[in-house]
């Protein structure tokens, strides 16, 4: 779709200034790379423009190819960021669809001068943020190098890329705040049991090393739940660098922070943030050394009108695929013009979405607050640097200043989708009751970035997924205790073994005692200090002891033995982990999927409608007609005089670069000269037509009736006019007689000279001069030469 939009467009306004400047300077010239263009220092943008111009000057097809490549790179970077936040699952398509079809990025993409700023900025925002998340998960320095290079590259294209580092920090903090600090009930449900055991530093051997299997836990009086809860409380939480993050050591307790996510991200990513800060400071010094400082900042002309138009007519409708309608007058760009009812409906819908997400998702209020803050920050430079007494209020409605907001909005949507769902009060209470108290008392701050968006583990083909590890059933491979001796376990035979809580109620938390001399007692782990003594525990009879010491078959081994005769469906159902009652489902229910699909399709249709109306408004291009018609007539049989291009192609504000000798220099550098024997010009469509010279003023008859004005010697001759002329560019018809070919300099008296090559004989030459006054001055460059000049007009050129 973006290819269709780009194909219907053409170069516009500043594009021609950039192309002309890139054509006039070599690639590695400081005049090219270190030029301040309208307050922008962008060597990367100039280098890219130079490359496109070198391939084929003013060829929009080449520019479209470059735009599509940059858009593809930005889209892949955004997809990488969304996967880092949500994981590889269908929910990623929701924010990705929002970004790919968002009207927020559309106007900046269609305009070359805006796209070479906006697209690298979008790429840098997404890529550096994803690198920050990956670095905090893994601790690999390559992500620091990658983020630094992309950040520096983004600054080379647009100085607004200074926001990349704060945005990456903010997205990472929000990811920790929203996704990592989950309620214990959801942490239990969305992790694979085997991955959980490994994250807790365990496996079977570790459990045995801590004090044996299920029997030892029951011997301590805790049972299965006590073992699980103790393991949860002892589990180190790591971001990927073998360091406990967020767990508080009993020897050195940390003071609680009001913003634990900020502290954790700042601490764990200190190398990354320091590197990005150093690059920012270096770029700031370079920028202020190169940029042409304005004399002063103008006071905003219409700040309230600008804000209302930017937010109400542009940003808010664009979040829902708007604004659905555009207006334009040449040579301005299209601006958003949504219907009034659509503006009101969008505002109401946005409020409803904010309220609904805050009520149904946990910790998303910070996401909305940060998104609103970024939008305000993105609009402040426009109000300070662009708005003024002569600025129209439609500036904010052009939406090209909101291109980077599309990336921020997509990331915010991904964070909202990643946030845990809130439970209703009865369901929440029931879920908390089913959750053990020691687990609720676990450290609140966990480095869940190591778990965030991690793909769910599934059993390889032909193998069974291991069931969740519990204290009463140890894995089959846990056969040795801490001393290397066979660990003796027993299979529960009664209700009290299967339900240790009931056993504690019936025995008063007293575990059976092993008879003296039994090998189990020798292999058992001693009771740590501080745990209740087990001296009063009832002795175990010999029959019970024999039953306990008998080797047993684990559940995993039994499952493997019955795999061949169990149907696949029943086997998968048997091995599937059960979700406790009151726990949130990990898969969206059909109703939620239907709602999400309907919302996505509606947004897609709305965005496509906006894209179609924008394309209709943007596609009429006087510049495309002007350049295409002129290119089709090259080469010319005689050069043309420089003239101003039509105002709807390039306004006179760009003087002198709005003249054809500058404008068409990349495609026809020799087509325009300051003098020509044949008077022709370009019309508003770019076609070469015959022209005539108006007699605004005239050269008066000379004193010599046979020669007029004799021009010779070093001083030449002064040719009076029949009236004064104001300062501007004029054309004069020089009627002369020369004995041989020579060169003369023509100017207003005291003005800038124009050199003219004259042919021998009686001829006429049309000369473009700039200045004003009451006389022309003509002198030969060779003082020995002599020519005669007669009466002729001085005025403006118009097509016949």
N, C-alpha and C positions, 0 to 999 in steps of 0.2 A: 504493500500500500504506500509506503514511503517512497518507493521508486516511482510510482505513478505521480505522486505529488511533486517530486523533484523534476521528473521529466516534463511537467507542464510549466515549470518556472524558467527563470533565466537570471543572469547577473543583474544586480540592482544596486544603484547608488554607490556606496562605499566600495563595492566589489571592483568597480572600474578604477578607483583610486589605488587600491591595493595592487591590481594587475599592472597598471602603468608604472607604479613604483618598483614592483618586482622585475619588470622588464628592463628598467633603466639601470639597475644595479646588479653587480655580480652576486652570486649566492653568499660567499663568505665575506661580503663587504660589511663594515660596521655601519655604513649608511643605510643598509637594508635591515640588518638584524637588530640594530640598536636604535631604531627610529621610534619616536613616540608618535603614534597615530591617534589623534583625538584623545590623548591622555592614556592610551593603552601601550604598554611595552610587551610585545608578543613576538619574539624572534621565531618561535616555532610556527606561528601562523603565517608570517612572511615567508619562511622557508617552504612551507607547503604550497603557498600561492605561487612562489617562484617555480617550484617543480611542475605544477599544473600548467603554468604559462609556458614553460620550456617545452613541455610535451606538445601542446597545441594551444596557442594563444586564443583567448576568448572562445574556447570550444566548451560549450556547456555540457556536452556528453562526458568529457573527461572530468569535469567538476562533479557531475552527478555520480560517476564512479567513485571518486574520492569521498563524497558524502555518504554513499552507501557503505563503503568500507568502514568509515568512522562510526556510523550508526550501528553496524554489525558488532564492532568492537565494544561499543558502549552497552549494547544489549547483552552481549555475553558477560561483560563485567557485572551488570546488574543481576543477571541470572545466577552468577557465581555467588554474589552477596546474598541473594534470596535463599539459595540452597544452604549457605552457611548458617542462616537464621532458622530455616524451617526443615532442612533435610530434604532428601529426594523423596518427595511424596506429592500426590496430586494437588495439595493445597498451595504448592509453589506457583501453580499456573494462575492463581487469582491475582497476586501482586504483579506477576510478570506480564499478564495480559493488560493490567492497568498501565504499566509503563510503556509497553510496546505501542499501544494505541492511544496514549494520553494526548489530548490536545495541548497540554502544557508545553510539550516539547516540539510541537508542530511548527509554529512560526519561526523559531530559531533554526530549525533544520532546513527549511526551505530557502533561507537567505544565506548565501555563501559567507559573507562577512560575519554574520552571527553564528553560523554553524561551526566555523573553525575556532571559535571561542567556546561555544556551549558544549559541543560533543566531546572534546577532550576533557572538559570539566566534569561532565557526567561520568566519563570513563574513570577519571581519577577518584571521584567520590566513591564509586562502587568498588573499585579495585583495592584502594587503600583500606577501606572499611573491612572488606573481606580478609585482607592480609592481617589486619589488626586482630580479628577474631581468630584466624588460624594461628597467629603467633602466640596468643594467650592460651590456646589449646595445647600447642605442641612445644613452644619455646624454641623453634628452629629459627636460626638467624637469617635464613634465606628469605623469610617473609619480611624482615626488617629491610634487607637490601631491595627487595622487590617494591615495597611500599615507598622507600626513599626515591628510587628511580622514577616511579610513576608520578609521585608528588612533584618532583622537579620538572618532569615533562609537562604536567598540567600547568605549572606556573609559567612555563615557556610559551604556552598558548593563551593564557588568560590570567591576569593578576588576581581575579576573584578566586582562583584556586587556593588562596590562603585559607579558605574555610574548610579545606579538605581535612586537615589535621584535627580541628575541633569536631567536625562531623564524625570522623572515624572514632574519636574518643567517645563522643556522645552515643553513637550506635552501639559501641561495645559495652558501655555502662548500662544502657537500656536493656541490652541482651542479658546481662548478668542480673539486672534488677527484675526484669519481667520473667525470664525463662529459667534462670539458674536458681533463684530463690523460690522454688516451688513448695507447695504444701507437702508434708510427708506422705500423704495418701497417694498423691500422683507420682511421687518419686518411686514408690513401691510398684506402681502399676505399669509404668512406661519403660522399665528397664528389664533387660534379659537377666534371669537369675544367675547364669554363669558369669556374665559380665559384671554383675553386682558383686559376686564373690571375689572375682579377681580384683575389682576396684577396692575391696575391703582388705586386700593383702592376703587373701586366704587361698582357697582351694582346700582339698581334703587334708593335705599334709599340714597346712597351717592351723587348721582347726584342731588336729590331733596334737600339734606342738603346743597349742595354748592350753591343752588340758584334757585331751581325749575326745571321744565321740559323744553320742547322746547320753550314754550311761553316766559318764562323768559329770555332764551338765545336770542330769537328774540327781546324781549323788550330791551335788552342791545345793540342791533344793530349788534349782531354777527351772528346770524343764526346758522344752524346746523354745518357748517364747523368750526365756531369759537368755539363752545362747544367742538367738537372733538379735535381740535388743542389745546385748553386750557387744556383739560384733558391729552393729550399726553405730554404737557410741564410740567404738575404738577405731572406726574406719577412717583412714586419712583421705582427705579430699584434695586431689591434685589437679592442676591445670595442664600437666603434661611434662613437668620438669622435675619430677621426683621431689616435690616440695609440698608440704601441707599448707593449703591456702584456706584460711577461714577457720580452721580448727584451732581451738584455744588450748594451749598447753597448760596443765595444772601448775607447773612450776612458774611460768611467766604469763599470767593472764593479761590479755589485751583489753584496753578500755573500749567500751562500746562506742561506735561511731553512728552519727545520725545518717550518714551516707555510706554504708559499707560497700556498696557496689563501686562507688567512685574511688574509695581508698584501695579496694582490691585491684581494680583495673589500672590505676595509676602506679601501684607498687609492682604488679606483675609485668606491666608493659613499659617500665621506665626506660629501657634502652630504645624502644620504638619511639616513644613520645619525645625523648631527648633528641633523637636524630631528626625527627620532623620539625621540632622547634628550631634546631640549628639551621636547617634549610630555609625555614621561614625568615629568620633573621638575616641570613645572607641575601635572600631575594629582596627583602625590604631595602637593604642598603643599595643593592644594584638598581632597584626601581627608582628610588628617589635621586639617584645619581644620573639617571638617564631621562626621566620624564620631564617634560616641560611644565613647570609649575605655573598654574594660572595666577593672575594678579589677585584674585579674590573669588570667593564663592558667592554666587547670587542667591538672594533670598527666594525660597520656593514661591512660585506665583500662585498656584492653586492647590495647596497641599490636601485640603479636604476633598476636593473634587478628584484629585489624583488617587487618593486612598479609596474613595468610594468606588471609582471605576475599576481600580485594580482588584479589589476584593469582591465587591458585589457582582460586577459584570464579567469579570474574567476568572479569578481564581476559584471561587466557590462553585460556579457552574461547571468549570473544567474538571473538578473532582468527580463529577457525575457524567462526564462525557460531553459537556457543553463547550461553548456557548450556543451552538446550533445555528447561529446567524452571524454574518460579518458585514461590515461596511468599509468602504474605501473611496478615497478620492486621490487621483494622481497628483503628485508622485509618492504619496504616503503608502505605508504598508497597511494591510487590513487590520482592523481592530474589532474586538468582540462587541457584538450588539445583540444580546439575548432579549427575548420578549420579557416584559415586566413580570408576568405570571411565572415564567421560568426562573427568574431571579428569586422571587419569593419562595417558590417551591424548593429551589436548591438550598436556600438558607434554612428553611424548616427541616428539610431532609438531613442536612448536615448536623443540625442540633440533635435530631432524633438518633442519628448514628452514633454521635458522641455519647449521648446518655445511655443508649442500649449497650454499647461496648463496655462502658464503665460498669454497668450493672451486671453484665454477664461474664466479664473477663476480669481477672485479677491484675492489679498493678499497671493498667493501661492509661491511667490518668497522666502519668509522667510522659508517656509517649505523645499524647495529644498536646500537652504543654510544650514539649520540646519542638514539635512540628509547628505550632503557632509561633514560637519564638524565632524559628529559622525563617519563616515567611516574612516576619517583620524585618529581620536583619537583611534579608535579600532585597527588600524594597527600600531600605534606607539610602543606599548609594544612589538610587534613581532619584529620590527626592532631593538629595543634597547636591548631586553633580549634574543632573539632567533637567530637573524642573526649574523653571524660571518664569519671568514675566511674559516671555514670548513663547512659552511651551504650551502646547495644547493639552487638555485634560485627558485626551485619548492615549497618552503615552503609556500609561500602565495597562491599558486594555489591549495593547498589541501583543502582550503575553510572551514576548521574546525574553523578557527579564525573569521569567519564571521557569525557564527550561530546567535548571538544576533542581527546582522544587519537585519535578517529576520523580527523580531518584529518591529524594527524601520521603515523598509520599508513599512510594512503593516499599521502602524499608519500614516505614511506620506501619503500613498495612501488614507486612510480614510479622512484625513484632506483636501486633494485636492478635493475629491468628495463632502465633506461638504461645501466647499467654494462656495459663491454665484457666479453665472454666470455673466460674463460681457455682457452688452447690446451694440449693435451697436450704433453709435453716433445719428442717427435720432430717434431710438427707445428710447435711454436713455433720449434725450431731451424731447420727448413726455411723457415719464413716469414721469419725474421730473415736467413737467408742470401740470400734473394731480395730483401731490402731493402737498399738501398745504404748503405754506411758513412757518407757525409756526412749522410744523412737521420737516421741514428741519433744523430749528433752535433749535431743541431739543438737549439736551446734547449728545455728540457723544459717550461718554463712557457709555455703558450699561452693566449690569451684565447679559449677555445673556446666561451664563452657566445655569441659571434657565430655559431657553427655549431651550437650545441646546439639540437636539436629543429627545425632549419631544414627546411622542406619540400624534398624532392628535386626538382630541376629536370628538366623533361621538354621535349622539342621541341614547339613549337606544331604544330597540325594542318597538314599539307601541307608541313612543313619537316623536314629531317633533323637529328638531334642531331649536333653536331660531335663527331668522335672525340677521344679524349684527346690533348692536345698533347704531343708529344715533341720532342726536339732535332733529330732527323733529318728531321722533316717539319713545316715551319712552316705556319700557316694561310694560306689563299689571299689574305686581305686584307692580309697583311704583305708588301707589295710595295716599300716604300721603306725605305732604311736611315736611319741617324741623320742623314745630310747631305741627305736628300731625294732621293737618286739611286736609280735602280732597283737593287734588291738582286738579285744574280745567285746563283742556287742551282742545284743539280744534283740529278738523280734518281739514287739509288743504282743502280748497275749490276752490282755484284758482291757477293759475300758479305761482303767487308770493309766495304762501305758500310752494309750492313744490320746488321751486327754490329760496332760500333766497338770492342768489347772485343777481338774477334779481330784487328782491325786494329792495336790497340796492341800486342798480343802479337807480331805479325809484323813491325812496323816499329820496335819499340822505343820506342813513344810519340812518334814523329817524324811530323809532318804534312807533306804535300807542299807545296812552296814555289811560289808564283806567279811566272812570269817577269817580268823587269823591264819596267816600262812598261804592264803589263796594267791595265785599269780596275778589276779586282777588288782589286788591291793598293792602288789609290788610295782605294777605298771601305772598305777593311777597317779595323777598329779596331786601334789599336796595342796591343801586348802590355803589360798592366800590369806595374809593377815587382814583382818577386818571383816571376813566373812563369818557367818554364824557357825559355831562348832557343831559337829555331827556326832558327838559322843552318845547322845541319847537316841540315836537312830536304831530302830529294831533290827535285830540280826536276820540275815537271810538264811533260809533253810537250805539243806543240802540239795533238795530237788530243784528248788529255784536256782541255786547256784549252778547246777549242772545244765539247766535249761539256758541260763544266761551265757555260760561258756561255750555252748554249742555253736558251731559256725552257722552263720545265716546267709541267705541269698538276698542281695540288695534288690531294690525295686528296679534299678536299671537293668540288672542281669535278667530278672524275671520278664521285663518288657522285651528284651532282646530274644528270649527263648520263645515268647508267644507271638513275635512279630510275624512269623510265617503263617500261622493259622488264624491270626486276627484280620478281619477285613480292614482295608486301608482307611475307609471312612471312620470306622469305629476306633481304629488305632490313632488316627490324627485327633479325633475328638477326645480320646483318653489322655493323650500326651499334651493337649492344649492347656496352658495355664488358665486357671479359673480366675475371674475377676470378682473380688468380694462385693457383697451387696453395698450399695451406696457409693461405690467408686465410679468416677467418670469413665465412660467408654472411650477407648483409644481410637476407635473408628467412628466416623461421623454416622449417625443414624440416617436412614433413607430420607427423612424429612429435611434434615440439615443439608444433605447433599443436593436435594432438589432445590432448596432455597439458594444455596451457593451457586448452583448452575444457572438458575433463573436470573440472579443478580448479575452474574458475569455476562450472560448473553444480552441482557438489557443494556449494560454498560457498553458492550461491544457495538451494539446497534447504534447507540447514542453517539459514541465516538466516531463511528464510520460516517454518520450523518454530518457531524461537525467537520470531519476531514473533507467530505465532498463539497460542502459549502465553502470551506476555506480555499480549496483548489479552484473552485469557480471564480472566487474573488481575486485570487493571486495570479491566475494564469494570464490575464491580459497584461502584456508587457510591451510598451512602446520601445524599450531598449532592444528587445529581441528583433522586432521588425526593423529597427534602424540599423542594427549591426548586420543582420542577415542580408538585407538588400544591398548594403554597401559592399559586403564581402563578395557577393555574387558578381559585381561589376569590375572586380580587380582582375588584371592590372589596368590602370588608366593610361590613355594615350597622351594625356597632358596633366601636369600636376594641378592641384586645387589650392586656393588660398585658405588659410585657416579661418574657421568660423566657429561660433558657439554652437554646441549641440542643443537640441530642443530641451526646454526646461523640465519636461517630464522624463527625460533621460538622465540628465545631470544638471542640477540647478546652478545658477551663477555664483552661489556661495563657494563653489569649488574653484573659482578662477585662480590661475589660468588653466587649470587641468580640465576644465569643461570645454576647452577648444579642441577642435578635431585633430590638430597636429599632436596633441598629447593623448587624446582619447583613443585614436586609432593607431598610435605608434606601435603597439605590439603586433598588429596584423598588416599594417601598411606604413612603414616608417618613412618611405619616400613619396608618399602620395600627396603630401601637403608641403608647400614651400611659401615663402613670403612674396614671390613674384611669379607671374605666369603670363604667357602670351595669349591665352584663351580664357575668357571669363566664364567660369561655370561654378556651380555650388551644389550642395546637398539639400534636398528638401526635407521635410519632417519625417518622411518615410525612409530616408537614407538613399534615395535615388539621385544620381547625378543629372542635373538639368542645366540648361543654358540660363545665364543670369545677365543682369544689366546693372550699371552703376548710376546711382542717383547724383544729380548735380546739387548737392547740398551747398557746396562752395565750388569756385572755379579758379584756376590759375589765370591771372590777367594777362593780356597780350604783352609780349616783351618789347624792348626798345628797338631791336633790330628787325625791320620788316622782312628781311630775307632769312633770318635765323631765329627770331624770338629772343630767347635767353641763351647766350653763349656760355657754356660751362667749360672752364679750363683752369689750369693752375692748381695750386694747393688749396686755395680758399673756395673755389667753385663759384656758385652764383646763388643769389637769394630770389626766390620766385614768390612774389606777393599774391595773396588771395583776395577775393572780393568781399571778405568778411572774416571775423574771428571764428574759431572752432573750439569747442570744449574738449577736454582731455578724455580720450577714449581711443579705441581702435578705428581707423579709417582706411579707406582704399582710394588710391589716386591712379588716374590713367596718365601714364608718362608717354607723351608723343614726342619722339626724338628722331634725330638724324645723326648717324655715327659713320665715320670713315672706316673704322675697323672695330672688331670686337673688343669690348672694354668692360670695366666694372665701375659702377658709381655707388655712392652712399646717399640715400635719401632719408630726410627726417624733417620734423617740424623744427623751427628755429630753436636750437638749444635742446632738442629732444633726443630720443634714442634713434640711432641710425639703423637703416635697413639696407643691406648690400644687394645690388641688382646687377645681373649679368645682361649686357646689351649686345645685340647682334649688329653687324654692319648694315647700313642702309637706312631707309625710312621705315620705322616700325613703331608699334605701340606695346607698352608693357604695363600690366596691372600690378600695383605694388601695395602691400599691406603695411601700414605704418601705425605707430601708436604715439599719441601725444595730442597737443592742441596749440593753437596760436593763430597768427594772421599771415604766416608765410612758410613756404617750404624751402629747405636748404638742400642743394644738390652739389656734390663735389666728386671729381674723378679720383679713383685710387691711384691712377698713374697721372702725375701732373702734366706729362707731355701730351696727353690725349685731350681732344676737344670735341664737344658734341653740342648740338643745338636742341633746345627744348621749347615746345610750343604750348598753346592753350590746351587745358584738359580739366575734367571734373575731379572733385574731391568729395567723397561722400560714403554712403553705405551701399552694400550689394544686396540685391533682391532678385529672386528667381522670376523669370518671365511668366 
